[in-house]
Amino acid sequence: FLLEPMTSEDILGKRIDRLKGLIKDKRNAILIWILTFAFLIRLYYFFISGDQALWWDSLVYGALAENFITHSWTDLPIIAGEILGRPPLLPLLWSFLMRLSFNEMASKLLLEIIPSVLSVFFAYLIISKNYNYKVGLLASGIFSFMWMHLFYSMRMLTSVPALCLALASAYCFLKSGDNFKTKDFTISILLLS
């Protein structure tokens, strides 16, 4: 017999039913609420701190990102010294966004705010894997409004994306430890490096 192809309405209906099933579970609903709260509080501070002056570190990362685009590496000793001491991933990602005509605010949203919210999610995953989901929800709820994490989420620095990658690495490492899954362990090592 012939199978009828699914229409876009059928696919949308299945996705809506799946989403309803996720929300009906109490722990998923609480986790979604915590992540929404974490995003909204970061968005609030993001708009408040939007026109603040950049820190020296943020300016250096911006200069490095611009140098990746223009290839006009300056020979000033102060910038040359900064190039050697800074990790290159954030300026590389920022230069990619600059090439796509993203301004500083949009780049900060993508490179700082979203990894900050993902850090809350990975904290939940790690703690719920080690203890239980209640402790994971409590810890991620507290982590969602920690002042130091919020403060550094509003600056173009490497600390928040690095924390997000480290937490993702820790989660993959914990996931690989049960029966030693090589794939999860490899992802953990890649995220950590």
N, C-alpha and C positions, 0 to 999 in steps of 0.2 A: 504494500500500500504506500501511498505517498503522504509524506508529512507536510502539513501546511506550515508555511513560514509564519513566525510570530510577528505580529504587528507592533508598532512602537507603543500603542496603547496597552497591549498585553505586557510588554516589557516594563513600562512605567507602573502598571498595576502591581506587578510582582515586586518591584523595588519598593513601592509604597507599603505593601503588606510586610515585606521584610523589615522596613524601618519601623513600622508599628510594633512588630514583634520584639525588636530591640528595645524600644522605649517602654514596652509593657514590663520588661524585667526591671525590678526596682534598682538594682545596683547600676545597671546601664543608664537609667534615667538620672540617678544621682551623679554619675561620672560625667554625663553630658552637661548637667547643670554646673558642675565644678569647672569643666573646661570652658563653658560659655562665660561663667563669671571671670575666669582667668583671662580670657580674651577681652572681655569688656573693660575690666579694670586696666589692662595694658593699653587698650585703645584710648581710654580716658586720659591716662598719663601721657600717651603718645601725642595727643592733640594739645595738651597743656605745655609740654616741653618741646613742641615742634620748632619754635623760633629761638631756642636757646643757642648760644654760641657753642661751637664744637670744641671738644677737648683736643689737646695736642695729639693724643694717640689717634683719634678719629681723623684729624687733619692729615696725619702721616699715612694712614690707610687710604684716605682719599687721594693723596698725592701718588701713592704707589699704584692705585687703580688707574689714575690718569696716565701714569707712565707706562702701564701695560697697554694702554690704547694708543698713545702717541709715539711710543718707543723713543722718547726724548729724555733719556736718563740724565738727570742733572749731576754735575760733578761737585756740587756743594758738599763739603765734608759733613755737614749736619744731616743732610738727606741720605748721603751714602752710608753713614753709620746706622741710620734707621732702617735702610733696606736690608742690611745684614742681620739685624736683630729682630725682625718682625716675621711672623708666620705668613706665608704667601697665599693661603686659601681665601681668606676674607677679601683681600684686594683683588684677587682673580675673579671671584664671584661678583664683587662690586663693579669691576670693569666690564664684565659681561652685561650686567644690568644697565650700565651707562651707555654701552653700545646699542642697547634696545631703547634708549631715550628715557629711562627711568630717572626721576629726580632723586634727591637725597631722601626725601620723606618716604617715597615708595620703596626705595632700597632698604631703608631702615625697617619698614614694615615687613618686607620679605626676609631680610637677613637677621633681624633681631626679635621682632614681636612673635612671628610664627614659631621660630625655634624655642622661644621662651614658653609658649603654650605647649609645644610638644614636650618640653622638659617636664611639665606638670604631668602629662600623660605617661611618659616613661617612668617617672617616679611612682605613679600608681601601679604600673605593670610590675616593676621590680619589687615593690613592697608587698603587693598582693601575691606575687609568686613565692616570696620568702615567708610570709606570715599568712594572712588571709585577706579577702577583699575588703572587710570592714576597716582594718588597719590601713590598707592601701588607700581607701577613700578618705579616711581621716588625714593621713599624711599628705596626700595630693591636695586636699582642701586647704591645709595649712600652708603648703608650699605655693599655692596659687596666689597668696597675698603677702609673701615674705618681702619685706621692704628692700633688702639688698638685691634680691633677684629682680624686683621691679625697677629699682634704680638703675642697674646696669643694663636692663632691657631697653632703656631709652637712649643708650649711647651706642655709636658704631664702634664696638670693641669686639674682641674675639672671645670674651669670657662666656657670653650666653650661648653662641653657637657651639663653642667647645664643650660646654656643659651638656647641651642637648646630644651631641655626638657621643660623649662619654657615657651618658645614661643609656642611650640606645645600644652602645657597645656592651655595657654591663648587662642589659636585659638579654641580648643575644647570647652572651656568655653563659648566663644562668639557664637559658633555654637549651643550650647545647650540653649542659652538664648532666642531664638525666640519663641519657643513653649515649652520650657523646656523639652528637650530630655534627659532622664535619662542616656542613654548609653553614650552620648557625655560628660555629666557632670561627670560620673564615670571615664571615660578615662582621663578627665581633672584632677581630683583629684589624680588618680594613677600617671600620668606623673609629677604632681607637687610634690608628695611625694617622 
